[in-house]
Amino acid sequence: MDAVIYVDTDAIHPVADGRWHHARLTRVPQPGETVTMLCGLTAAAEFEQSTERDSHGVPQTCWDCDLVYRREHDLDVWPGHPALPRRPVPHPRRTETARPNRHHQAP
């Protein structure tokens, strides 16, 4: 008799470059097989016991993968999401009626 272990591929979050990623996996990759993350990063699949996870440091979220995942699954993307482009802060424009700098003296 075999013991079947079912793996939910949606629950697989590859860790590469110290970041948790998302990937569109239709099956569990074979060791050494290239995996492409939602952010575009590619890496060879490698497997370790979950007890080894902390020995490499605490992985951070890949915000680019997170943004793609949220958009694909119609999840909220908050305005300050780290992967969204930053808008430059507008500087006030000087108008014709603005008073000149009193510290600057014309020659």
C-alpha positions as CSV (number, residue, x, y, z in Angstrom):
1,M,0.0,0.0,0.0
2,D,1.2,3.5,-0.8
3,A,0.8,6.6,1.3
4,V,-0.2,9.4,-1.1
5,I,0.9,12.9,-0.1
6,Y,-1.1,15.6,-1.8
7,V,0.6,18.9,-2.4
8,D,-1.4,22.1,-3.0
9,T,0.8,23.9,-5.6
10,D,-0.9,27.2,-4.7
11,A,0.6,26.9,-1.3
12,I,4.1,26.5,-2.6
13,H,6.1,29.8,-2.1
14,P,9.6,29.4,-3.4
15,V,12.3,31.3,-1.5
16,A,15.0,32.8,-3.7
17,D,17.4,35.7,-2.9
18,G,16.0,35.8,0.6
19,R,12.5,36.5,-0.5
20,W,9.2,34.6,-0.5
21,H,7.8,34.4,-4.0
22,H,4.7,33.3,-5.8
23,A,4.8,31.1,-8.9
24,R,2.2,29.6,-11.3
25,L,2.9,25.9,-10.7
26,T,0.8,23.3,-12.3
27,R,2.7,20.5,-10.6
28,V,5.5,20.1,-8.0
29,P,8.8,20.9,-9.9
30,Q,11.6,18.3,-10.0
31,P,14.8,19.1,-8.2
32,G,17.0,21.3,-10.5
33,E,14.0,22.3,-12.7
34,T,13.8,26.0,-13.4
35,V,10.9,27.8,-11.7
36,T,9.8,31.2,-12.8
37,M,8.4,33.5,-10.2
38,L,5.6,36.0,-10.8
39,C,8.2,38.8,-10.6
40,G,10.2,37.2,-13.4
41,L,13.0,35.8,-11.3
42,T,14.0,32.3,-12.3
43,A,15.8,29.8,-10.1
44,A,16.4,26.0,-9.9
45,A,14.0,24.1,-7.6
46,E,15.6,22.7,-4.5
47,F,13.9,21.0,-1.6
48,E,14.7,21.1,2.2
49,Q,12.8,20.3,5.3
50,S,10.8,23.1,6.7
51,T,12.9,22.9,9.9
52,E,15.8,24.2,7.9
53,R,14.0,27.4,6.8
54,D,15.2,29.6,9.6
55,S,18.9,28.6,9.2
56,H,19.0,30.8,6.1
57,G,17.6,33.9,7.8
58,V,14.0,35.1,7.8
59,P,12.8,35.5,4.2
60,Q,11.1,38.8,3.3
61,T,8.1,39.2,1.0
62,C,8.8,39.7,-2.7
63,W,6.5,42.7,-3.2
64,D,6.6,42.4,-7.0
65,C,5.2,38.9,-6.8
66,D,2.7,40.0,-4.2
67,L,1.4,42.7,-6.5
68,V,1.0,40.4,-9.5
69,Y,-0.7,37.8,-7.3
70,R,-3.1,40.3,-5.8
71,R,-4.1,41.7,-9.3
72,E,-4.5,38.2,-10.7
73,H,-6.8,37.2,-7.8
74,D,-8.8,40.4,-7.6
75,L,-7.4,41.2,-4.1
76,D,-7.1,44.7,-2.8
77,V,-3.9,46.6,-3.6
78,W,-3.5,49.4,-1.1
79,P,-2.2,52.8,-2.4
80,G,1.1,52.5,-0.6
81,H,1.9,49.0,-1.8
82,P,5.7,48.7,-2.0
83,A,5.7,47.5,-5.6
84,L,3.6,50.3,-6.9
85,P,5.6,53.1,-8.6
86,R,6.1,56.1,-6.4
87,R,4.6,59.3,-7.5
88,P,6.9,62.3,-7.2
89,V,5.8,64.8,-4.6
90,P,4.9,68.0,-6.5
91,H,6.7,71.1,-5.4
92,P,4.7,74.3,-5.2
93,R,5.2,76.5,-8.2
94,R,6.2,80.1,-7.8
95,T,3.5,82.4,-9.1
96,E,3.8,85.9,-10.5
97,T,2.3,87.2,-7.3
98,A,4.7,85.4,-5.0
99,R,6.8,87.6,-3.0
100,P,10.5,87.6,-3.8
101,N,13.0,86.1,-1.4
102,R,13.7,89.0,1.0
103,H,17.1,87.5,1.9
104,H,18.2,87.8,-1.7
105,Q,19.3,91.3,-2.7
106,A,19.5,92.2,-6.3
107,P,22.9,93.7,-7.3
